[in-house]
Amino acid sequence: MDNYCFPIVQLNCTEHEDDEGIFNVIGGDGRWALFHMMGEWQYEDPSGGDGEVRLWDSDQGYFCKERNVLTDIERVLRITKAFYDTGSYDHLDEVQ
């Protein structure tokens, strides 16, 4: 992921391309946002700020709050794997 040409990864644990549970990773270059497209879950760091951040530097971009950005790739991968293993957003906030 490079935050410009390849800023999006979508993980779908079902065989249906239009499944509403798709897990999204946006960003790259050391900054990522993780979220459920239907808005039911989004990564949030309680110590983060409310300022607006732009990820995905090309095209329309993606905007979120500072508290929604992860800079630890290992944690991004742990949270993504937890979703992959369960297909659920339950307990993702507990992944350290």
N, C-alpha and C positions, 0 to 999 in steps of 0.2 A: 504494500500500500504506500502510495507516494503523496497523497493529499492533492494531487492535480489530475493526472490521467487515470489513475486507478484508485479512487478514494472510497469505494464502496465494496463491502463484502456482505452478502446475505446468506444466512444459514437457515435452511428449511429441513426439518426433521421428518417431513412427510413426503409422499410421492406427488402431492398436488402443488403445482407451481403457484397457484393463487391462494395458498393457505394463509390465513390471517395471523398465524403465530410466528411468522418469519422474524428471526433475530438479525438485527442490523449492526454493523460496525462501520462507522464513517470516520474518515480522517487519514492519518499517516504522518510520517515525518515527526514522530514522537508525541503526537496528540490524537486521541481517539474518543469518540462518543459511542456508547452502546445503548440500544433502545429497541423497543417493540414498536413496529410501525403503527399499530392501532392505538398507541398512546397509553397503554396500560402499565408499562414499566419503562423506566429510563435510569441508567446509572446516575447516581447522585452522591457526591462527596459533601457531607454536611458542613465541612469547614470551608468549602469553596464559596466564591462570591456570586453575585447576581449579574455581574457585567456580561454583556453579550460577546460571544466568541464566534468567529467564522472558521469552520473547517470546510474542506473541499474548495480549494482555491480557484478552480475552473468552473465554467458553466454557472448555474444558479447558486452554487454553494450550499452549505448547510450551516444554520445558525443555532446556537444553544447557549446556555449560561455557563459561566466559568466552572460552576460546581458539577457540570455534566461531563467534564473533560478528564480523561485519564491520561497520565503520562508514563505509567508503569506498564510496559508491554507484557511482562510476566503476569500481572493481574488481569490485563485484557484477555490473555490466553486462558487463564484459570476460569474466569467468568464465562468465556465462550465455550470452553470444554464442559463446564457444569450445565450449560444450556443444552449442548449437544448430547450429553449423557442422559438427561432427563426429558428434554423436549418441553421444559416448563420454565416459567419465569419465577416460580415460587422459590424462595431461598437464595436467589442470586445476590441479594444485598448482603448476605452473610458470608459470601466467598471473600476470603482475604487473599 
